């Protein structure tokens, strides 16, 4: 009898890897539309948000500008989005190794 080329662990590993990659890519590309308001679900994507006030009153002169004169002030959002590659690789290969280990144990005990 000819052994199968791929066992169940390999199939689970392929499905896991493709699913993780597709979900991460979808999350990454959805941040292009609205990076400030979008809730990030993926733990592999880190967002740093800083807000600054342009054309507003100086910090050392708090009461010199009246509220009517400061209506030109605009909030400026600076968003820095980073991908955490080592965490992605750990979450990618961790389950793959577990699937392969379970598959090897299953085949070992099934033969006995």
HELIX and SHEET records of a PDB file:
HELIX    1   1 UNK A    8  UNK A   30  1                                  23    
HELIX    2   2 UNK A   69  UNK A   72  5                                   4    
HELIX    3   3 UNK A   85  UNK A  111  1                                  27    
SHEET    1   A 2 UNK A  45  UNK A  54  0                                        
SHEET    2   A 2 UNK A  74  UNK A  83 -1                                        
END                                                                             
